[in-house]
Amino acid sequence: MAERSANGGRSASPRRQKAPGLTLYNTLSRAKERFTPLEPGRVRMYTCGPTVYRYAHIGNLRSYLAADWLRRLLKASGHNVTHVKNITDVGHMRQEMLERGEDKVVAAALAEGKTPAEIAGFYTEAFMEDERRLNVLPAHIFPRATEAVDDMVEMTRTLVDKGFAYESGANVYFAVDHFPEYGKLSGQVSAALEVGVRVEADPLKRDQRDFALWKAAEPGRHLAWPSPWGDGFPGWHIECSAMVARHLGPRIDIHTGGVDNIFPHHEDEIAQSEAALGRKHVNYWLHGQHLMVDGLKMAKSSGNAYTLSDLSSRGFEPLAFRYLCATIHYRTRMNFSFASLRAAQRALCRLRLSLTEPDGRMTKAARREGERMRRRFWDAAGDDLGLPRALAVAWRVARSRLSAPVKRELLMDFDRLLGLDLVQRDRAPRPSEEVRELVRERGRLRRARDYKDADQMREKITAQGLEIRDTAAGTVVLPAPEWARGQKTISASGDVESLLEGPPDLDFTVGIVARQGCQELERCLGSIQRRLGSHRAEVIVVDNGIDEDCGHHLDAAATSDPHLRVFHADHFLGSAAGRNVCLRRARGRYVLLMDTSVEATGDIFPRLRTLLDDPTVGVVGRWGVMTDDIRTFEEAQAPGDVDAVEGYLMAFRREILRETGLLDEKFRFYRHMDLDFSFAVRSRGYRALVDAKLPLRRHEHVDWERTPPQDRERLSKRNFYRFLHKWGDRGDLVLSGRP
């Protein structure tokens, strides 16, 4: 039956020709190989699925998208694919870790009286919904680990019977030295493995490289099963081995996952599967690279571990993320940003719009050109899942002068792989007669080359929540997507124009960055606003992810206070990047970076001006620290020169930034960022000064108090080593060591 096109006309159904053969990069051989299935026409494919005790983040979802594109490509190549994706619902976290709150989601759910099964069921459904929204084809089988424990016990027993595993303290371990090929996937050698062990030594192991197949249940554990070695639960790696064998057989064609699965998970899976079954486990191993956010690794504690719901809440279509992932090869590290997601959303809308062009003439030449484009698309896709090159061919088609029926047929064919829902069947509502008249008037102005008035007419239309797109077929008016409406936000400090090269036109700029604590922000901001008086000053507040109600309150305050400017970030930029927004927009000769934990109890500006007018002084604050070795820092006990000014309040002349540069944006957590900046200032020969006469009061630091203790330690340590790497050999900057 003919497919109805996006503009309501009819076009030929997409040609279901087979895609050409394909090559895949095999992690096992470290080379691209021509794909040949074990059984002609049939492919057995396994994907490491989610651990369902939390929402999947976009890095996880990128891996599942790569597996989906591979499956679609295999299907387009004429293969009958059986796809299995496991659900890890066993729960490997030890009871004492839960009791310490090291997994807050699970611990909170258990405290509410929910069972592990209920928790796993909730997050399993959330994962399934994410995949539906991303147009990921559902796996044919979603085995749950809890349903396959008997298979895991039996495989473990086989490994013990064959001498590849041993019991110790009611645990069962795989003996790595009994499997000579261990390390063939990851390339790790024995010496490196021994050095690379990142956990405390387990006294029950014969060799610290050995890994657990079965673990004894500790008292109070919710999930435990009987076994020949006592009640316990399976190790993480044995799950996939057992479920692959149960649902796909002893040997499969393709196993997919992320690069973080290569070692130890997939290395261990190979060892235990091949030792137990006596044959090669997987023919082709495919691994997708990491997804970074703003150039940094995702971490919940860093505030950059986004879920699909986080993207949707900002008005983005889930398929815009799918499009964005298609622009980066799956084996290339991907850097996610909201700016790139906006670009992807626009591109997806434009690509769909190309399917709305009116019908044109169908010629033999157009068909020949269309077939050439078709071959180029599938050839690109077949070269190790080359989605970026294939997508470029799709754009060549969309921008070409091919007749509309040929374009539609090709793009619909390509969408079998892309999965971008290019043909959307729910047509946009027809604009009102008033809007149509505005569009006609804008068209007349454009033809008369009166572009200024035409732009004003565009603004009248977009003010009604609509979007205008000028195409070869004419002007199209559509409802503006949510991400394109409302207040403008920033995705990086570089999104704001820097004023630092120009001269200052105010005396003071106060920069405040808020991530948590609306009341704390109001206290801090209000204490400054009350002291502005006749000072030529401004206050810049950066909403770095604070709650929505507080953000609205800031906007309301800015409308009534000409001294206040507010910038909203569409996500947590990081502590240094948020402050850099203030610095880039600063118009004052003197700049103050003020933490929301600080309250001004008097007029701080005259005293700061006096201190900073001393050309030997580089940075001033109310609190500072001293050190003897650049390793340990103690709060300064007396006013005067210090090794570093603490970040509760840091004031300096705006011009000094031309020497030091902006804050180092690798400091996403605030700790040690102030030390880094102070040392950068002092390395230029300036003094760091603490003054007790500054009328300031310090309150509880909400960022510190609301960060879990284990995250505080980890983030602080990470920042400290970053600081130490830069300044650890600058003993000449330590005041106590000077003559």
URVENBEL-V613069 format. One line per field, one symbol per residue. ss: DSSP state (H for helix, E for strand, - for the rest). phi: phi as a letter, one per 40 degrees, with the letter a starting at -180 (. if undefined). psi: psi as a letter, one per 30 degrees, with the letter a starting at -180 (. if undefined). Layout:
ss=???
phi=???
psi=???
This chain:
ss=--EE-----EE-----------EEEE----EEEE----E--EEEEEE---E-----EHHHHHHHHHHHHHHHHHHH---EEEEEE-EE------HHHHH----HHHHHHHH----HHHHHHHHHHHHHHHHHH-------E--EHHH-HHHHHHHHHHHHH---EEEE--EEEE-HHH-----------HHHHHHH--------------EEEEEE--------E------EEE-HHHHHHHHHHHHH---EEEEEEEHHHHHHHHHHHHHHHHHHH----EEEEEEE--EEE--EE--HHH----EHHHHHH----HHHHHHHHH-------EEE-HHHHHHHHHHHHHHHHHHH-------HHHHHHHHHHHHHHHHHHHE---HHHHHHHHHHHHH----HHHHHHHHHHHHHHH--------------HHHHHHHHHHHHHHH---HHHHHHHHHHHH---EEEEEE--EEEEEE--HHH-----E--HHH----------EEEEEEEEE---HHHHHHHHHHHHHHH----EEEEEEE----HHHHHHHHHHHHH---EEEEEE-----HHHHHHHHHHH--EEEEEEE---EEE----HHHHHHHH----EEEEE--EEEE-----EEE----EE--EE---EEEEEHHHHHHH------------HHHHHHHHHH----EEEE-----EEE---HHHH---HHHHHHHHHHHHHHHHHHH---HHH-HHH--
phi=.ccccccgcbbccccccccccbbbccdccfacbccbccbdgbbbbbbcccccbacccccdcccccccccccccccccgccbbbbbcbcbcgcccdcccccgcbcccdcccccgccdcccccccccccccdccccgcccdcbbccdccbcdccccccccccccgcaacaggbbbccdccbdcdhcccgcbdcccccccbbcdcccccbcccbccabcccdgccbabcacbhcaacccccdcdcccccbbhcabcbbbiccccdbcdccccccccccccgaccbcbbbbcccbbbfgbccadccgbccbcccccccgccdcccccdcccbcccbcbbcaccccccccccccccccccccccbccbccccccccccccccccccccffcddcccccdcccccccccdccdccccccccdccgcfcccccccccccccccccccccccccccgccccccccdccccccgbbbbcbcchcbbbcccdccbgccbbbacccbccbcccccbbcbbbbbbbbbgcccccccccccdcbcfcccabbbbbcchccccccccccccccbbccbbbbbccacchccccccccccccbccbbbbbcccbbcbacccdcccccccccccbabacbabbabagbbbbcccachcbcacccdabbacdccccccgccccccccccgccccccccccccgccbbbbccccbbbbdcccccccddccdccccccccccccccbcbcccccccccc
psi=kkkklfgfaklkkkkhlkllllkkjjeefhlkkkkjlekkfkkjkkkjaljiglkklfeeeeeeeeeeeeeeeeefggkjkjkkjljjgejfklefeeffgfjeeeeeeeffgkleeeeeeefeeeeeeeeefghkkklekikkeffgeeeeeeeeeeeeefgfllkjhglkkkjeffjfgkffefgkleeeeeegkglkkjffkekffllkekkkklkfkejklllfglkallleefeeeeeeeefflfklekklalfffekfeeeeeeeeeeeefglkekekkkkkllkljhglkkkeffggikleeeeefggkkefeeeeeeffkkfgkkkjklfeeeeeeeeeeeeeefffgklkakjleeeeeeeeeeeeeefeeefihhieeeeeeeeeeeeflgkleeeeeeeeeeefeeehghejkfjlkkklleeeeeeeeeeeeeeeggifeeeeeeeeeeffgglkkkjlffakkklkklefflakklkflfffkkkgffllkglekkkkkkkelieeeeeeeeefeefgebgkjllkkkjjhglleeeeeeeeeefffjffkkkkkkfljfleeeeffeeeegkflekkkjklffkkkgajfeeeeeeeffjffkekkafkllllfggekkkkkfllaklekklgekkklkeffffefllkjffiekfkfeeeeeeeeeffggllkkkjffkikkkakjeeeegkkeeeeeeeeeeeeeeeeeegfghfffjeffl.
